[in-house]
Amino acid sequence: MRILLLFLDGIGLGPNNTETNPFAVADMPFLTELTDGKRWLEGIGRVQSDRMTFVPTDPRLGVEGRPQSGTSQAVILTGKNIPEMIGRHYGPKPDAETRLLLDSENLFISVKGAGKKAALLDGYPPGLLDNIGRGKTLPSSIQYAAIASGQSLFTAEDVREKRALTAEYTGQEWHSHLKLTDTPLYTPYEAGKMLVELSRHYDFSMHSHWITDYVGHRGPFEAAVGLLERFDGVMQGVVDNWNPDEGLVIVTSDHGNMEQIGDRRHTENDVPTLIYGTLHRQFADGFADLTHITPRILHYLTQ
């Protein structure tokens, strides 16, 4: 059993509004086919087929306010209701209380503690790694959890040597914005295939895509549509190259945001969770909120 967790920051299930919700207009034929022809919108409900389960997932966890990345990502990686434990939703980066909780227990640590292999598959550019190393930039909860488990975050060299993938999948932004033109370029489909190939080196692997949250806060709408259409191609590459019997692919998010372009705040909407693989029904049984991810992953990896 292997598990590949694909995280998309800041995507929720919002209203069918073609002016503010890119999920209402984006051309996502593969993902829509997976969910029985239904777009990823408010009211989609639970969808199940012979190969996957889709679950609208509660990120609010009974805590007043808008879910935030720092605490919600930590919930995904610990299975604990961290907003309730510290008394608030907090972000974008983890506060001191959340970091202490991630230090003591998180999914990367638990998998490795069971004698198995785990990794965050993202490669990061030199400037960001330097800022994190000097304390100028705090790592996200996901990055922090991987570091706490003993992983050194993957570098541009790892991306060049095809040991890691950039956060935006294709590498195009590294070329156009960072001028790192010696790094590989992929089509979305090829990036999905690469994620599967990388995941086969580990029992648990995770890829974190943060650009959806960035565009959700800033727009424009057309960029959000493009990100979703890119992810559609990535997921087709993942599913076409994943043997359903070898484990599970899980897609989820920490809070809503990009489904409401024009409002710079997070939403309180449910987030989508998609579970693909032969054992999807068992994994999805009773699944309802973000605290349910880690316990189920550990059950399947350590039983």
C-alpha positions in Angstrom: 0.0 0.0 0.0 1.3 3.4 -1.0 -0.4 6.8 -0.6 0.1 9.9 -2.7 -1.5 13.0 -1.1 -2.1 15.9 -3.5 -2.7 19.2 -1.7 -4.2 22.2 -3.4 -4.2 25.3 -1.1 -7.4 27.3 -0.9 -10.0 25.6 -3.0 -13.6 25.2 -1.7 -17.0 24.2 -3.1 -18.7 27.5 -3.9 -21.9 28.7 -5.7 -22.4 28.1 -9.4 -21.5 31.7 -10.3 -19.7 32.1 -13.6 -18.4 35.6 -12.7 -16.7 34.7 -9.4 -16.2 31.0 -9.3 -13.7 29.5 -11.8 -15.0 26.0 -11.0 -18.2 27.0 -12.8 -16.5 27.7 -16.1 -13.1 25.9 -16.2 -12.8 23.2 -18.8 -12.1 20.2 -16.5 -13.3 17.2 -18.6 -11.3 14.6 -16.7 -12.1 15.7 -13.1 -15.8 16.2 -14.1 -15.9 12.7 -15.6 -14.5 11.3 -12.3 -17.3 12.9 -10.4 -20.1 11.5 -12.6 -20.4 14.6 -14.8 -20.8 17.0 -11.8 -18.7 20.2 -11.5 -16.9 20.8 -8.2 -19.5 23.2 -6.8 -21.6 23.8 -3.7 -24.3 21.0 -3.5 -22.3 18.4 -5.4 -22.7 16.0 -2.4 -20.9 12.8 -2.0 -20.1 11.1 -5.3 -19.0 7.4 -5.5 -18.1 5.2 -8.4 -16.2 1.9 -8.9 -12.8 3.7 -8.8 -13.2 6.8 -6.6 -15.1 8.6 -3.8 -15.6 12.4 -3.7 -16.5 13.9 -0.3 -17.4 17.5 0.5 -15.2 18.0 3.6 -15.6 20.3 6.7 -12.6 22.5 7.3 -14.4 24.6 10.0 -14.3 21.9 12.7 -16.7 23.7 15.0 -14.5 26.7 15.5 -15.8 30.2 14.8 -14.2 32.1 12.0 -12.7 31.5 8.6 -10.3 28.5 8.3 -6.7 29.5 7.8 -3.7 27.7 6.2 -1.5 27.4 9.3 -3.9 25.5 11.4 -5.9 23.7 8.7 -2.8 22.3 7.1 -1.6 21.1 10.5 -5.0 19.4 11.0 -4.5 17.5 7.7 -1.1 16.3 8.9 -1.9 15.4 12.5 -5.6 14.4 12.6 -6.1 16.7 15.6 -8.5 19.6 15.8 -5.8 22.2 16.2 -8.0 25.3 15.8 -10.0 24.0 18.8 -6.9 23.1 20.7 -5.3 26.6 20.3 -8.7 28.4 20.4 -8.7 29.9 16.9 -8.1 29.5 13.2 -4.6 30.9 12.5 -2.5 31.5 9.4 -1.1 31.7 6.9 2.0 30.2 8.6 1.8 28.1 11.8 2.1 30.0 15.1 4.3 28.7 18.0 1.6 26.5 19.5 0.9 24.8 16.1 4.6 24.3 15.5 5.0 22.6 18.9 2.2 20.2 18.0 3.8 19.5 14.6 7.1 18.9 16.3 5.6 16.2 18.6 3.5 14.4 16.0 2.7 14.7 12.3 2.1 12.3 9.4 5.7 12.4 8.1 7.1 11.6 11.6 4.5 8.8 12.2 5.2 7.1 8.8 8.9 7.2 9.3 8.5 6.0 12.9 6.7 2.9 11.6 9.8 2.1 9.6 8.5 3.4 6.3 9.5 6.1 3.8 7.8 9.5 3.5 8.6 12.7 1.6 7.3 16.1 0.5 7.9 16.0 -3.2 8.1 19.7 -3.9 11.3 21.3 -5.0 12.0 24.8 -3.9 14.0 27.6 -5.5 17.3 28.8 -3.9 15.9 32.2 -2.7 13.0 30.6 -0.7 15.2 28.0 0.9 17.7 30.7 1.9 15.0 32.8 3.4 13.7 29.8 5.4 17.2 28.9 6.5 17.9 32.4 7.7 14.5 32.7 9.5 13.4 35.5 7.2 10.5 33.4 6.0 8.6 30.9 8.1 7.9 27.6 6.5 4.3 26.6 5.9 2.8 23.9 8.2 3.3 21.4 5.4 7.0 22.4 5.0 7.5 22.5 8.7 6.0 19.0 9.2 8.4 17.6 6.6 11.4 19.4 8.2 10.4 18.2 11.7 10.5 14.6 10.4 14.1 15.1 9.3 13.6 15.8 5.6 15.7 18.5 4.0 13.4 20.3 1.6 14.2 19.4 -2.0 16.2 21.9 -4.0 16.4 23.2 -7.6 19.1 20.5 -8.1 16.6 17.9 -7.1 14.1 19.3 -9.6 16.8 19.3 -12.3 17.7 15.6 -11.4 14.0 14.7 -11.5 13.9 13.8 -7.8 11.2 16.5 -7.1 8.6 18.6 -8.9 8.0 22.3 -8.7 4.9 23.4 -6.8 3.1 24.6 -9.9 3.7 21.2 -11.6 5.0 22.1 -15.1 8.0 24.2 -14.2 6.9 27.0 -16.5 6.8 29.6 -13.8 10.4 28.8 -12.8 11.4 29.6 -16.3 9.3 32.7 -16.8 9.4 34.3 -13.3 12.5 32.9 -11.6 14.7 32.5 -14.8 15.7 29.0 -13.7 15.8 27.9 -17.3 17.9 24.8 -16.7 15.1 23.0 -14.9 12.7 20.6 -16.7 9.5 21.6 -18.4 6.5 19.3 -18.4 3.0 19.3 -19.9 0.4 18.9 -17.2 -0.1 15.3 -18.1 3.7 14.6 -18.0 3.8 16.3 -14.5 1.1 13.9 -13.3 3.0 11.0 -14.6 6.1 12.3 -12.9 4.3 12.6 -9.6 3.4 8.9 -9.8 7.0 8.0 -10.6 8.3 10.0 -7.7 5.8 8.6 -5.3 7.0 5.0 -6.0 10.1 5.8 -4.0 8.0 6.2 -0.8 5.2 4.7 1.2 3.7 8.1 1.8 4.4 11.1 -0.4 2.8 14.5 -0.6 2.8 17.3 -3.1 1.8 20.8 -2.1 0.4 23.3 -4.7 0.0 26.8 -3.1 -0.6 28.9 -6.2 -4.4 28.3 -6.1 -4.5 30.2 -2.8 -2.3 33.0 -4.2 -4.5 33.5 -7.2 -7.6 33.2 -5.0 -6.5 36.2 -3.0 -5.3 38.3 -5.9 -7.0 37.0 -9.1 -7.4 37.4 -11.9 -10.3 35.2 -12.7 -8.7 33.9 -15.9 -5.6 32.8 -14.0 -7.7 30.8 -11.7 -9.5 29.1 -14.6 -6.1 28.3 -16.1 -4.9 26.7 -12.8 -7.9 24.4 -12.7 -7.5 23.4 -16.3 -3.8 22.6 -15.7 -4.7 20.5 -12.7 -7.2 18.6 -14.8 -4.4 17.5 -17.0 -2.2 16.7 -14.0 -4.8 14.4 -12.6 -5.3 12.6 -15.8 -1.6 11.9 -15.9 -1.7 10.7 -12.3 -4.7 8.4 -12.8 -3.6 7.0 -16.1 -0.3 6.0 -14.6 -1.5 4.8 -11.1 -2.3 1.2 -10.6 -5.5 1.3 -8.4 -4.3 -1.8 -6.5 -1.0 -0.2 -5.4 -2.6 2.3 -3.1 -4.6 5.5 -2.9 -4.3 8.9 -4.4 -6.0 11.6 -2.2 -6.7 15.2 -3.3 -7.7 17.7 -0.7 -7.5 21.3 0.5 -7.2 23.3 3.7 -9.9 26.0 3.2 -12.0 27.7 0.6 -10.7 30.8 -1.3 -10.3 30.5 -5.1 -14.0 29.6 -5.6 -14.8 33.3 -4.8 -12.5 35.5 -6.9 -12.9 39.1 -5.9 -13.2 38.5 -2.2 -9.7 38.4 -0.8 -10.8 36.6 2.4 -11.0 32.8 2.8 -14.5 31.3 2.7 -16.2 28.9 5.2 -17.2 26.5 2.4 -16.5 22.8 2.5 -13.4 21.7 0.6 -13.2 18.8 -1.9 -11.6 15.5 -1.0 -11.2 12.9 -3.8 -10.0 9.4 -3.0 -8.9 7.2 -5.9 -7.8 3.6 -5.8 -9.2 0.1 -5.1 -9.7 0.8 -1.3 -11.4 4.1 -1.8 -14.7 3.0 -0.3 -13.1 1.7 2.9 -11.1 4.9 3.3 -14.1 7.1 2.7 -16.4 5.3 5.1 -17.4 7.8 7.7 -15.1 10.5 6.3 -16.4 14.0 6.9 -13.8 16.5 8.0 -10.1 17.3 7.8 -9.2 15.5 11.0 -10.1 12.2 9.3 -7.2 12.2 6.8 -4.2 11.3 8.9 -5.8 8.5 11.0 -7.0 6.7 7.9 -3.6 7.1 6.1 -1.8 5.6 9.1 -4.3 2.8 9.4 -3.6 1.7 5.8 0.2 2.2 6.0 0.9 0.7 9.3 -1.8 -2.1 9.8 
